[in-house]
Amino acid sequence: MWSTFKHEYYYRHTFASASELVAAVDNWMHIYNTRRRHSTIGMLSPTNYDNVTDSDLDGRVTADPCAHAPAL
């Protein structure tokens, strides 16, 4: 994740202070976990993947994360 952050955000911005950098990291991590889609979990965000697996009716997580992926 940190390599992704560095290449997608850190190297493209300058920060005036440490607090500005901390705020940028916090914002980026929120986007990374809630909106950015990940190919290894069926093109869902980690938050959506957790919601899908948590809502599995019989409480089991399927081996294939794409099995519950909503149609786009």
N, C-alpha and C positions, 0 to 999 in steps of 0.2 A: 504494500500500500504506500509506503513512504517513497519508493522509487516513482510510483505513479504520480504522487503529489508533486515531487520535485520537477518532473518533466511536464506535467500538465499545468502547474501553477507557479511554483517557487521561482524557477528560472525565467519566467516571463514577467515577473513583477519586482518592484523595489519596495522596500518597507522602511518607513521613517523611524520606527521604534520597535522595540521587542513586543510591546502590547499590540501594535498593529499586526505584527506577524502572528501572534497568538490568536487574534480575532480571525485572521485569514485562514489559519489552520482549522479552527473550530467551524467556520462556515464551510470550508471545503469538505471536511469530514461529514458534516450534515448532508451536503449534496451527494457525496460519495455513497452514503448509506441509505438515503431515501429516494434519490432520483436517478442516479447513474446506474444504467443497466449493466449486468455482468454476464458474460457469455457462459461461464461455468455453472451458472444456476438458472439456465433457461431464459436468458435475457430479461431477468427480473432484477429489481434493486434488492439488496439484502433485506430491507424492511418488508418489501412485498413478499419475498421468498419466505420469511419467517411467518408472515400472516397466512400465507397459503398453506404451509406445512402445519401450522397451529390449528387451522380450521379443518384439517383432515377429519372426517366424521368418526372414523374408528380409532383415532389417536395415533395412527402409525404414519411415519414419514416414508414416502415411496422412494425407491432407489433412483428413480428417474425424475429429476426436478421439473422436467418439461411436461410430465404427465398432468400436472395441475396448472400449468401456465395458462393464463387467460388469453383468449384469442385477441390479437392486436388489430 
